[in-house]
Amino acid sequence: MAQPTLDTPEYTASSIQILEGLQAVRKRPGMYVGSTDARGLHHLVNEVLDNSIDEVLAGACTTIDVTLQADGSCSVRDDGRGIPVEVHPKYHRPTLEIVMTVLHAGSKFDRRAYKVSGGLHGVGVHVVNALSEWLEVRVRRDGHEYFQRYERGAPVAPLSVVGPATSTGTETRFKPDPTIFETTAFDAETIARRLKELSFLNPGVTIRFRSEKDGAVSEFHHAGGIAEFVEDLNANATPLFRPPISLHAKRESTDVEVAVQYTDGYNETTLAFVNNINTVDGGTHVVGLRSALTRTLNDYARQRGWIKGEKEGLTGEDTREGLTCVLSVKVLEPQFEGQTKAKLGNSEVKGQVDSAVSQKLAEYFEEHPAVGQALISKALQAAQAREAARKARELTRRKGLLEGGGLPGKLADCHSRDPGQCELFIVEGDSAGGTAKQGRDREFQAILPLKGKILNVEKARLDKMLQNEEIRALITAIGTGIGDDLDLAKLRYHKVILMTDADVDGAHIRTLLLTLFYRKMPALIAEGRVYIAQAPLYRLQKGAKMAYAFSDEERDRALAELGGMKGVTIQRYKGLGEMNAEQLAETTMRPGARELLRVTVDDAARANELFQILMGEEVEPRRHYIEEHAVEVTNLDV
């Protein structure tokens, strides 16, 4: 077990400072964990994990154990220093109790205890306590094991000594409050992915994971760090070089670590972390990284005569085609936008990352000229494709103006010009498109029928993509543009709804569309603007009674409610076109009656992997994935 050393920062009761009391967490949980759905539920685990990882960053922890208990609770145990338990010299209460019950009480405000940490705001574990039906904490410290239990944030008994301890550390076990969260069932795969991610970011730690529900046991330890992380991200792609470029530098108080590898694909995957927190919305560190990549590759190309004279240089999109990158920075005083820490705001970090990456990458290219030449060659090809795409866009624009209004002719637009009220249904085929146009509310619902399957953008450059008529129509109708030119302020509809048939072809079209949005318009998904319509699979009728069923289970329940099979007519819808306009509107399109699924991306690494597997060039990973997940298919079209 890890023990404090001479290099380990001081961590005592006086390290804990109180900023204000715990208030309103249970009343407005979304302010603290983002939401009360599954995402917010798993944020609780992340908050407790952050405390253990901060002990790793302090050099005081090497092992973390995470267990999903059979009773629905989750426990996180580490071999760090243990939360201080002595009576606080200023507040005259056990320090552990203050840490667990007072908002903004924590050692992260005292740099003697933690030089860097993810749990900066001092609200994490307090919020977990407040939003849990119960929480128990055990601390091993000073030769004793201490214990205290809380219910909905309040201690139910004083802190007590329950036995001796030969090691140090903290174990927190909590059960989420079902009166707060829509679901309290933890997803083992979601948690395991986060633990794997943390093991890449902290190569010195071993993280063990166990689920008592299914007996699954995993252990994560990756001595190769973020370079190994990049290799894992590219497991289903073809890299242009091996191993990944690994860069590490320090600028003032900021530690910058980057791993970079390019593939023969056309899309960018960049994962960015600040003090181990996944900043899914980017921030100043990502801006600095992209600036450094663009400038360094341009300088390298000009020095070697690949870009001559006053010719326009490579753009950011050119230099990031096929890029897979993991950026990890350690910042002394990170300023996150919001408690869920999705975006970094420190202005100084942009220049620090830019400077560090520029210098180290230029040095790498001097030592590895073959890699530099390969990257410039790929970027120049991307630039040529970009120029061809620009010409295609201009041609499309001119044709659109000549044909009237610039919007695609097949688009049945709505009357309202308020994007916040407007919806765009992307419908499979002219038949279903015709039905949808009849069933829509013309005031706020627009219909765009697609002919056949759009191009798979996972395997196509921008110029080829823009030659596809259906994709051009879709981009024009949505209005935001794509890639680096994407402007959400120009979004014409705040709900973009995919409405396809409930069969294999419909699922394929939906996947192609999601690939387009994820790769070329990721902000639409990040802002929660993309939805999937849920059309019924069955229509059941017995006399004047009628019911719709969206699954086989719902069909069976409806049959039971109708008194069994006798006298019941069952219609199986294999396509939207089989419904008349009123049926489609009633079941799938009309607000209030319909059910929409919002498309979200909780794990960028997992999303990147799935799109590579399902839509990429490699056949074997796709075959393996289908074989492994075949039993999970709910609606099989045979």
C-alpha positions as CSV (number, residue, x, y, z in Angstrom):
1,M,0.0,0.0,0.0
2,A,1.2,3.5,-0.8
3,Q,2.5,5.5,2.2
4,P,3.2,9.2,2.4
5,T,6.9,10.0,1.7
6,L,9.0,13.1,2.1
7,D,7.9,14.2,-1.4
8,T,4.2,13.7,-0.6
9,P,2.4,17.0,0.2
10,E,1.1,17.6,3.7
11,Y,-2.5,16.5,4.2
12,T,-3.9,17.2,7.7
13,A,-7.1,18.7,9.2
14,S,-5.8,22.2,8.7
15,S,-5.8,21.5,4.9
16,I,-9.6,21.6,4.9
17,Q,-11.2,24.9,4.3
18,I,-15.0,25.7,4.3
19,L,-16.3,28.2,1.8
20,E,-20.1,27.9,2.4
21,G,-22.7,25.4,3.7
22,L,-24.4,22.6,1.8
23,Q,-27.6,24.0,0.3
24,A,-30.1,23.3,-2.5
25,V,-28.3,20.3,-3.9
26,R,-31.2,17.9,-3.5
27,K,-33.6,20.6,-4.8
28,R,-31.6,21.3,-8.0
29,P,-29.3,18.3,-8.6
30,G,-28.9,19.1,-12.2
31,M,-26.8,22.1,-11.3
32,Y,-24.2,19.8,-9.7
33,V,-24.3,16.6,-11.7
34,G,-25.7,17.8,-15.0
35,S,-28.9,15.8,-15.1
36,T,-30.9,13.2,-13.1
37,D,-30.8,10.6,-15.9
38,A,-28.2,7.9,-16.4
39,R,-25.5,10.5,-17.2
40,G,-26.0,12.3,-13.9
41,L,-26.1,8.9,-12.1
42,H,-22.7,7.9,-13.4
43,H,-21.3,11.4,-12.7
44,L,-21.6,10.4,-9.0
45,V,-19.1,7.6,-9.5
46,N,-16.8,10.0,-11.4
47,E,-16.9,12.5,-8.5
48,V,-15.8,9.9,-6.0
49,L,-13.2,8.5,-8.4
50,D,-11.8,12.0,-8.8
51,N,-10.8,12.1,-5.2
52,S,-8.9,8.8,-5.4
53,I,-7.2,9.9,-8.7
54,D,-6.2,13.2,-7.0
55,E,-4.4,11.0,-4.4
56,V,-2.6,9.3,-7.4
57,L,-1.6,12.7,-8.7
58,A,-0.2,13.6,-5.3
59,G,1.9,10.5,-5.4
60,A,0.1,8.9,-2.5
61,C,-2.0,6.1,-4.2
62,T,-1.2,3.2,-6.5
63,T,-4.3,1.0,-6.3
64,I,-8.0,1.7,-6.6
65,D,-10.8,-0.8,-6.3
66,V,-14.3,-0.1,-7.7
67,T,-17.2,-2.5,-6.9
68,L,-20.8,-2.5,-8.0
69,Q,-22.5,-4.1,-5.1
70,A,-25.4,-6.6,-5.3
71,D,-27.6,-4.1,-3.3
72,G,-27.3,-1.4,-6.0
73,S,-24.6,0.6,-4.3
74,C,-21.1,1.4,-5.6
75,S,-17.9,1.4,-3.6
76,V,-14.6,3.1,-4.4
77,R,-11.6,2.1,-2.2
78,D,-8.0,3.5,-2.6
79,D,-4.7,3.2,-0.8
80,G,-4.1,6.9,-0.5
81,R,-3.5,8.9,2.7
82,G,-7.1,8.7,4.0
83,I,-9.3,11.7,4.6
84,P,-8.3,13.5,7.8
85,V,-10.5,12.6,10.7
86,E,-9.3,14.7,13.6
87,V,-11.4,17.6,14.9
88,H,-10.9,20.6,12.7
89,P,-9.0,23.3,14.6
90,K,-11.2,26.1,13.3
91,Y,-14.6,24.5,12.9
92,H,-14.6,22.1,15.9
93,R,-16.1,19.1,14.1
94,P,-14.5,15.9,12.8
95,T,-12.8,16.9,9.5
96,L,-14.2,13.8,7.7
97,E,-17.8,15.0,8.6
98,I,-17.0,18.5,7.3
99,V,-15.6,17.0,4.0
100,M,-18.7,14.9,3.5
101,T,-21.5,17.3,4.5
102,V,-20.3,20.9,3.8
103,L,-20.4,22.3,0.2
104,H,-17.1,23.9,-0.9
105,A,-15.2,22.2,2.0
106,G,-12.1,20.5,0.7
107,S,-8.3,20.4,0.6
108,K,-8.2,21.2,-3.2
109,F,-8.2,24.9,-2.2
110,D,-4.9,24.4,-0.2
111,R,-1.9,23.7,-2.5
112,R,0.0,22.2,0.4
113,A,-2.3,19.2,0.2
114,Y,-2.7,18.9,-3.6
115,K,-0.6,20.6,-6.3
116,V,-3.1,19.7,-9.0
117,S,-6.5,18.0,-8.8
118,G,-9.6,17.3,-10.8
119,G,-11.9,18.0,-7.8
120,L,-11.2,21.7,-7.8
121,H,-14.6,23.1,-6.8
122,G,-14.8,21.2,-3.5
123,V,-18.4,20.1,-4.2
124,G,-18.0,16.5,-5.5
125,V,-18.2,14.1,-2.6
126,H,-20.6,16.4,-0.7
127,V,-23.0,16.3,-3.7
128,V,-22.7,12.5,-3.9
129,N,-23.6,12.3,-0.2
130,A,-26.5,14.7,-0.6
131,L,-27.9,12.8,-3.6
132,S,-27.5,9.3,-2.1
133,E,-30.1,7.4,-0.1
134,W,-27.2,6.5,2.1
135,L,-23.4,6.8,2.1
136,E,-20.8,5.1,4.2
137,V,-17.2,6.1,4.4
138,R,-14.3,4.2,6.0
139,V,-10.9,5.8,6.5
140,R,-7.7,3.9,7.3
141,R,-5.3,6.4,9.0
142,D,-3.0,6.7,12.0
143,G,-3.3,2.9,12.7
144,H,-7.1,3.0,13.0
145,E,-10.1,2.4,10.8
146,Y,-12.8,5.1,11.2
147,F,-16.5,4.8,10.0
148,Q,-19.4,7.1,9.5
149,R,-22.8,6.7,7.8
150,Y,-25.0,9.3,6.2
151,E,-28.5,9.3,4.9
152,R,-29.4,11.9,2.2
153,G,-26.4,13.9,3.3
154,A,-26.9,13.9,7.0
155,P,-24.8,11.9,9.5
156,V,-26.9,9.3,11.4
157,A,-24.2,8.6,14.1
158,P,-21.0,10.2,15.2
159,L,-17.6,9.3,13.6
160,S,-16.4,6.1,15.3
161,V,-13.3,3.9,15.5
162,V,-14.3,0.4,14.3
163,G,-10.9,-1.4,14.4
164,P,-7.2,-1.2,13.8
165,A,-5.6,-0.5,10.4
166,T,-2.2,-1.5,9.0
167,S,-2.6,0.6,5.9
168,T,-4.0,4.0,4.8
169,G,-6.8,4.9,2.4
170,T,-10.4,5.8,2.0
171,E,-13.4,3.7,1.0
172,T,-16.7,5.4,0.0
173,R,-19.8,3.3,-0.6
174,F,-23.0,5.0,-1.7
175,K,-26.5,4.1,-3.0
176,P,-28.1,6.7,-5.2
177,D,-31.4,8.1,-4.1
178,P,-34.3,6.8,-6.2
179,T,-36.4,9.9,-5.4
180,I,-33.7,12.0,-7.2
181,F,-32.6,9.9,-10.2
182,E,-34.7,8.5,-13.0
183,T,-32.7,5.3,-12.8
184,T,-30.4,4.0,-10.1
185,A,-29.0,1.1,-12.1
186,F,-25.3,1.5,-12.8
187,D,-24.1,0.4,-16.2
188,A,-20.9,-1.7,-15.7
189,E,-19.7,-1.1,-19.2
190,T,-19.9,2.7,-18.8
191,I,-17.9,2.6,-15.6
192,A,-15.4,0.1,-16.9
193,R,-14.6,2.4,-19.9
194,R,-14.0,5.4,-17.5
195,L,-11.7,3.2,-15.4
196,K,-9.8,2.1,-18.5
197,E,-9.4,5.7,-19.6
198,L,-8.1,6.7,-16.2
199,S,-5.5,3.9,-16.3
200,F,-4.2,5.3,-19.6
201,L,-4.0,8.8,-18.1
202,N,-2.3,7.6,-14.9
203,P,0.2,4.8,-15.9
204,G,1.4,4.4,-12.3
205,V,-2.0,3.2,-11.0
206,T,-3.7,-0.2,-11.1
207,I,-7.6,0.0,-11.1
208,R,-9.6,-3.1,-10.3
209,F,-13.3,-3.4,-11.1
210,R,-15.9,-5.9,-10.0
211,S,-19.6,-6.2,-10.6
212,E,-21.3,-8.5,-8.1
213,K,-24.4,-8.6,-10.3
214,D,-22.8,-10.6,-13.1
215,G,-19.5,-11.6,-11.5
216,A,-17.4,-9.6,-14.0
217,V,-13.9,-8.7,-12.9
218,S,-11.5,-6.5,-14.7
219,E,-8.1,-5.0,-14.0
220,F,-6.7,-1.9,-15.8
221,H,-3.0,-0.9,-15.8
222,H,-1.4,0.7,-18.8
223,A,2.3,1.5,-18.3
224,G,2.4,3.0,-21.8
225,G,0.2,5.9,-20.8
226,I,-1.5,8.1,-23.4
227,A,0.6,6.8,-26.2
228,E,-0.9,3.4,-25.5
229,F,-4.3,5.1,-25.3
230,V,-3.9,6.4,-28.9
231,E,-2.9,2.9,-30.1
232,D,-6.1,1.6,-28.4
233,L,-8.2,4.2,-30.2
234,N,-6.7,3.2,-33.5
235,A,-7.1,-0.5,-32.9
236,N,-9.6,-0.7,-35.8
237,A,-7.8,1.7,-38.1
238,T,-4.6,1.7,-40.3
239,P,-1.9,4.1,-38.8
240,L,0.5,5.9,-41.1
241,F,3.3,5.3,-38.7
242,R,4.1,3.5,-35.4
243,P,4.6,4.1,-32.6
244,P,2.5,7.3,-31.9
245,I,4.4,10.6,-31.5
246,S,4.7,11.2,-27.8
247,L,5.4,14.7,-26.5
248,H,5.9,16.0,-23.0
249,A,6.8,19.5,-21.8
250,K,6.2,21.9,-19.0
251,R,5.3,25.6,-19.3
252,E,5.3,27.5,-16.1
253,S,3.0,25.6,-13.8
254,T,1.3,23.7,-16.6
255,D,2.3,20.2,-17.5
256,V,1.5,19.2,-21.1
257,E,1.5,15.7,-22.5
258,V,0.4,14.8,-26.0
259,A,0.3,11.6,-28.0
260,V,-0.4,11.8,-31.8
261,Q,-0.9,9.3,-34.5
262,Y,-2.4,9.7,-38.0
263,T,-4.3,7.0,-39.9
264,D,-5.3,6.6,-43.6
265,G,-8.8,7.7,-42.7
266,Y,-10.3,11.2,-43.1
267,N,-11.8,12.0,-39.7
268,E,-10.3,13.5,-36.5
269,T,-10.5,12.0,-33.0
270,T,-9.1,14.3,-30.3
271,L,-9.7,13.5,-26.6
272,A,-8.6,16.2,-24.2
273,F,-8.2,16.0,-20.4
274,V,-7.4,18.5,-17.7
275,N,-6.2,16.9,-14.4
276,N,-7.8,13.7,-15.6
277,I,-11.2,15.3,-16.3
278,N,-12.5,14.6,-19.8
279,T,-13.2,18.1,-21.2
280,V,-15.7,16.9,-23.8
281,D,-16.4,20.4,-25.0
282,G,-12.7,21.2,-25.4
283,G,-11.4,24.6,-24.3
284,T,-8.3,26.7,-24.4
285,H,-6.0,23.7,-24.3
286,V,-7.5,22.2,-27.4
287,V,-7.3,25.6,-29.2
288,G,-3.6,25.7,-28.3
289,L,-3.0,22.2,-29.6
290,R,-4.7,22.8,-32.9
291,S,-2.9,26.1,-33.5
292,A,0.4,24.4,-32.8
293,L,-0.3,21.5,-35.2
294,T,-1.4,23.8,-38.0
295,R,1.6,26.2,-37.7
296,T,4.2,23.5,-37.2
297,L,3.1,21.5,-40.2
298,N,3.0,24.6,-42.3
299,D,6.5,25.7,-41.2
300,Y,7.9,22.2,-41.9
301,A,6.3,22.1,-45.4
302,R,7.6,25.6,-46.3
303,Q,11.1,24.9,-45.1
304,R,11.2,21.9,-47.4
305,G,9.6,23.6,-50.4
306,W,6.4,21.6,-50.4
307,I,4.5,24.9,-50.1
308,K,6.1,27.6,-52.2
309,G,6.0,31.4,-52.4
310,E,2.8,33.1,-51.4
311,K,0.7,30.0,-52.0
312,E,-2.0,29.5,-49.4
313,G,-0.9,27.2,-46.6
314,L,-2.5,24.2,-45.0
315,T,-5.6,24.9,-42.9
316,G,-6.5,23.4,-39.6
317,E,-8.8,20.9,-41.3
318,D,-6.0,19.8,-43.6
319,T,-3.6,19.2,-40.8
320,R,-6.1,17.2,-38.7
321,E,-7.4,14.8,-41.4
322,G,-6.9,11.3,-40.0
323,L,-5.6,12.6,-36.7
324,T,-6.0,10.6,-33.5
325,C,-4.7,12.5,-30.5
326,V,-4.9,12.4,-26.7
327,L,-4.0,15.7,-24.9
328,S,-3.5,15.6,-21.2
329,V,-2.7,18.8,-19.2
330,K,-2.1,19.3,-15.5
331,V,-3.2,22.8,-14.5
332,L,-2.6,24.3,-11.1
333,E,-5.8,26.4,-11.0
334,P,-8.1,25.1,-13.7
335,Q,-11.2,27.3,-14.5
336,F,-13.9,25.0,-15.8
337,E,-17.1,26.2,-17.3
338,G,-19.7,24.6,-15.1
339,Q,-19.5,22.1,-12.3
340,T,-19.5,19.1,-14.8
341,K,-16.2,20.4,-16.1
342,A,-16.8,20.0,-19.8
343,K,-14.7,22.9,-21.0
344,L,-11.5,24.6,-19.9
345,G,-11.5,28.4,-19.7
346,N,-8.0,29.3,-18.6
347,S,-6.7,31.8,-21.2
348,E,-3.0,31.3,-20.4
349,V,-3.2,27.5,-21.1
350,K,-3.8,28.2,-24.8
351,G,-0.3,29.8,-25.2
352,Q,1.3,27.2,-22.9
353,V,0.0,24.2,-24.9
354,D,0.8,26.0,-28.2
355,S,4.4,26.7,-27.2
356,A,5.0,23.3,-25.8
357,V,3.6,21.3,-28.7
358,S,5.1,23.5,-31.4
359,Q,8.6,23.1,-30.0
360,K,8.4,19.4,-29.3
361,L,6.7,18.5,-32.6
362,A,9.3,20.5,-34.6
363,E,12.1,18.6,-32.8
364,Y,10.4,15.3,-33.5
365,F,10.1,16.0,-37.2
366,E,13.8,16.9,-37.4
367,E,14.6,13.5,-35.9
368,H,12.0,11.6,-37.8
369,P,11.8,13.2,-41.3
370,A,10.0,10.2,-42.9
371,V,7.0,10.8,-40.5
372,G,7.0,14.5,-41.2
373,Q,7.0,13.9,-44.9
374,A,4.1,11.4,-44.6
375,L,2.0,13.9,-42.6
376,I,2.7,16.7,-45.1
377,S,1.8,14.5,-48.0
378,K,-1.5,13.5,-46.4
379,A,-2.3,17.2,-45.5
380,L,-1.5,18.4,-49.0
381,Q,-3.9,15.7,-50.4
382,A,-6.5,17.0,-47.9
383,A,-5.9,20.6,-49.1
384,Q,-6.5,19.5,-52.7
385,A,-9.7,17.8,-51.7
386,R,-10.7,20.9,-49.7
387,E,-10.2,23.1,-52.8
388,A,-12.3,20.7,-54.9
389,A,-15.0,20.7,-52.1
390,R,-15.0,24.5,-52.1
391,K,-15.7,24.5,-55.9
392,A,-18.4,22.0,-55.4
393,R,-20.0,24.2,-52.7
394,E,-19.8,27.3,-54.9
395,L,-21.4,25.3,-57.7
396,T,-24.2,24.1,-55.4
397,R,-24.7,27.6,-54.1
398,R,-25.0,29.1,-57.7
399,K,-27.4,26.3,-58.8
400,G,-29.5,26.8,-55.6
401,L,-29.8,30.5,-56.3
402,L,-30.8,29.9,-59.9
403,E,-33.4,27.4,-58.8
404,G,-34.8,29.7,-56.2
405,G,-34.1,30.4,-52.6
406,G,-31.0,28.2,-52.2
407,L,-32.9,25.4,-50.4
408,P,-33.2,21.9,-51.9
409,G,-36.3,21.4,-54.1
410,K,-37.3,18.2,-52.3
411,L,-37.5,20.0,-48.9
412,A,-41.0,20.7,-47.8
413,D,-40.2,23.6,-45.5
414,C,-42.4,24.8,-42.6
415,H,-44.0,28.2,-42.3
416,S,-42.3,29.3,-39.0
417,R,-39.0,31.1,-39.2
418,D,-38.2,30.6,-35.5
419,P,-35.6,27.8,-35.3
420,G,-36.5,27.1,-31.7
421,Q,-39.9,26.0,-32.8
422,C,-39.0,24.3,-36.0
423,E,-38.4,20.6,-36.6
424,L,-36.8,18.8,-39.6
425,F,-37.8,15.2,-40.3
426,I,-35.2,13.3,-42.4
427,V,-37.3,10.6,-44.0
428,E,-36.3,7.4,-45.9
429,G,-37.7,7.4,-49.4
430,D,-40.3,9.3,-51.4
431,S,-43.2,7.1,-50.3
432,A,-42.7,7.7,-46.6
433,G,-41.8,11.3,-47.4
434,G,-45.1,11.8,-49.1
435,T,-47.0,10.3,-46.1
436,A,-45.0,12.5,-43.7
437,K,-45.7,15.6,-45.7
438,Q,-49.5,14.9,-45.4
439,G,-49.3,14.1,-41.7
440,R,-47.1,17.0,-40.6
441,D,-48.0,20.2,-38.9
442,R,-47.0,22.7,-41.7
443,E,-46.5,25.5,-39.2
444,F,-43.3,24.0,-37.6
445,Q,-42.5,20.7,-39.2
446,A,-40.4,20.4,-42.3
447,I,-39.8,17.2,-44.3
448,L,-36.7,16.2,-46.2
449,P,-37.1,12.8,-48.0
450,L,-33.8,11.0,-48.9
451,K,-33.5,8.8,-52.0
452,G,-31.6,5.6,-51.0
453,K,-28.6,5.5,-48.8
454,I,-26.3,8.4,-48.4
455,L,-22.5,8.1,-48.8
456,N,-20.5,6.5,-45.9
457,V,-18.5,9.6,-44.8
458,E,-16.3,7.4,-42.6
459,K,-14.6,6.3,-45.8
460,A,-14.8,9.4,-48.0
461,R,-13.0,12.7,-48.2
462,L,-14.8,16.0,-48.1
463,D,-14.8,16.6,-51.9
464,K,-16.3,13.2,-52.6
465,M,-18.8,13.7,-49.8
466,L,-20.1,16.9,-51.3
467,Q,-20.6,15.3,-54.7
468,N,-23.4,13.2,-53.1
469,E,-26.7,14.9,-53.9
470,E,-28.5,13.7,-50.8
471,I,-25.7,14.9,-48.4
472,R,-25.6,18.3,-50.2
473,A,-29.4,18.6,-49.8
474,L,-29.1,17.7,-46.1
475,I,-26.3,20.2,-45.3
476,T,-28.2,23.0,-47.2
477,A,-31.5,22.3,-45.4
478,I,-29.9,22.3,-41.9
479,G,-28.0,25.5,-42.6
480,T,-25.1,25.3,-40.3
481,G,-22.3,24.2,-42.7
482,I,-19.9,21.5,-41.7
483,G,-16.4,21.0,-40.2
484,D,-14.5,24.1,-39.1
485,D,-17.1,26.2,-40.9
486,L,-20.0,24.9,-38.8
487,D,-22.0,27.8,-37.2
488,L,-24.7,26.7,-34.8
489,A,-26.2,30.2,-35.0
490,K,-27.3,29.4,-38.6
491,L,-29.2,26.2,-37.5
492,R,-32.6,26.4,-39.2
493,Y,-34.3,23.7,-37.0
494,H,-33.6,23.0,-33.3
495,K,-34.8,19.4,-33.7
496,V,-33.3,17.3,-36.5
497,I,-35.3,14.0,-36.4
498,L,-34.2,10.8,-38.2
499,M,-37.3,8.9,-39.2
500,T,-36.5,5.6,-41.0
501,D,-38.1,2.2,-41.4
502,A,-37.9,-0.4,-38.7
503,D,-35.9,-2.8,-40.8
504,V,-32.3,-3.6,-41.8
505,D,-32.2,-0.9,-44.5
506,G,-33.7,1.7,-42.2
507,A,-31.2,0.9,-39.5
508,H,-28.3,1.2,-42.1
509,I,-29.6,4.6,-43.3
510,R,-29.9,5.8,-39.7
511,T,-26.3,4.7,-39.0
512,L,-25.0,6.5,-42.2
513,L,-26.8,9.7,-41.1
514,L,-25.4,9.4,-37.5
515,T,-21.9,8.9,-39.0
516,L,-22.4,12.1,-40.9
517,F,-23.5,14.1,-37.9
518,Y,-20.9,12.7,-35.6
519,R,-18.0,13.2,-38.0
520,K,-18.9,16.4,-39.8
521,M,-21.5,18.1,-37.5
522,P,-20.6,17.0,-34.0
523,A,-21.9,20.2,-32.4
524,L,-25.4,19.2,-33.4
525,I,-25.1,16.1,-31.2
526,A,-23.3,17.9,-28.4
527,E,-26.1,20.5,-28.2
528,G,-28.8,17.8,-28.2
529,R,-30.3,18.7,-31.5
530,V,-30.4,15.3,-33.2
531,Y,-33.3,12.8,-32.4
532,I,-34.5,9.5,-33.6
533,A,-38.2,9.0,-34.1
534,Q,-39.8,5.9,-32.7
535,A,-42.3,4.4,-35.2
536,P,-44.6,1.6,-34.0
537,L,-43.9,-2.0,-35.2
538,Y,-47.5,-3.2,-34.8
539,R,-51.1,-2.0,-35.1
540,L,-53.6,-4.1,-33.2
541,Q,-57.4,-3.8,-33.7
542,K,-60.4,-5.6,-32.1
543,G,-63.7,-4.1,-33.1
544,A,-63.6,-0.4,-32.3
545,K,-60.5,-0.8,-30.0
546,M,-57.1,-0.1,-31.4
547,A,-53.6,-0.1,-30.0
548,Y,-50.0,0.5,-31.3
549,A,-47.0,-1.5,-30.1
550,F,-43.4,-0.4,-30.4
551,S,-41.9,-3.8,-29.5
552,D,-42.8,-7.4,-29.3
553,E,-43.3,-7.1,-25.5
554,E,-45.7,-4.2,-26.0
555,R,-47.6,-6.2,-28.6
556,D,-48.0,-9.1,-26.1
557,R,-49.2,-6.7,-23.4
558,A,-51.7,-5.1,-25.8
559,L,-53.0,-8.6,-26.8
560,A,-53.6,-9.4,-23.2
561,E,-55.5,-6.2,-22.7
562,L,-57.6,-6.9,-25.7
563,G,-58.5,-10.3,-24.3
564,G,-56.1,-12.5,-26.3
565,M,-55.7,-13.4,-30.0
566,K,-59.3,-14.1,-30.8
567,G,-60.8,-11.4,-33.0
568,V,-57.6,-9.3,-33.0
569,T,-56.2,-8.1,-36.3
570,I,-52.4,-7.5,-36.1
571,Q,-50.7,-5.4,-38.8
572,R,-46.8,-5.5,-38.8
573,Y,-45.4,-2.3,-40.2
574,K,-42.2,-2.9,-42.1
575,G,-42.1,0.6,-43.5
576,L,-43.3,4.1,-42.7
577,G,-45.1,4.1,-46.1
578,E,-47.4,1.4,-44.9
579,M,-49.1,3.8,-42.5
580,N,-51.5,6.5,-43.6
581,A,-50.8,10.1,-42.8
582,E,-53.0,10.3,-39.7
583,Q,-51.5,7.1,-38.3
584,L,-47.9,8.3,-38.8
585,A,-48.8,11.7,-37.3
586,E,-50.6,10.2,-34.3
587,T,-47.9,7.7,-33.4
588,T,-44.6,9.2,-34.6
589,M,-44.8,12.9,-35.4
590,R,-47.2,14.7,-33.2
591,P,-45.7,16.3,-30.0
592,G,-47.3,14.9,-26.9
593,A,-48.2,11.5,-28.5
594,R,-44.8,10.6,-30.0
595,E,-41.6,9.3,-28.4
596,L,-38.3,10.8,-29.5
597,L,-34.9,9.5,-28.6
598,R,-32.2,12.2,-28.2
599,V,-28.9,11.2,-29.6
600,T,-26.0,11.8,-27.1
601,V,-22.4,10.9,-26.9
602,D,-21.3,10.2,-23.3
603,D,-18.0,8.5,-24.3
604,A,-16.1,9.9,-27.3
605,A,-13.6,7.1,-27.3
606,R,-16.3,4.4,-27.4
607,A,-18.2,6.3,-30.1
608,N,-15.0,6.7,-32.2
609,E,-14.4,2.9,-31.8
610,L,-18.0,2.0,-32.9
611,F,-17.9,4.2,-36.0
612,Q,-14.6,2.8,-37.0
613,I,-15.8,-0.8,-36.5
614,L,-19.3,-0.4,-38.1
615,M,-18.4,2.0,-40.9
616,G,-14.7,1.7,-41.5
617,E,-12.6,-0.2,-44.0
618,E,-11.7,-3.2,-41.8
619,V,-14.0,-6.1,-42.2
620,E,-12.8,-8.4,-39.5
621,P,-13.5,-6.1,-36.5
622,R,-17.0,-5.6,-37.9
623,R,-17.6,-9.4,-38.2
624,H,-16.4,-9.9,-34.7
625,Y,-18.6,-7.2,-33.3
626,I,-21.7,-8.6,-35.0
627,E,-21.0,-12.1,-33.7
628,E,-20.5,-10.8,-30.2
629,H,-23.6,-8.7,-30.1
630,A,-26.0,-10.7,-32.2
631,V,-28.0,-11.9,-29.2
632,E,-28.8,-8.3,-28.3
633,V,-30.8,-7.6,-31.5
634,T,-34.3,-6.6,-30.6
635,N,-36.0,-6.3,-34.0
636,L,-34.6,-8.7,-36.5
637,D,-35.8,-8.3,-40.1
638,V,-35.8,-11.6,-41.8
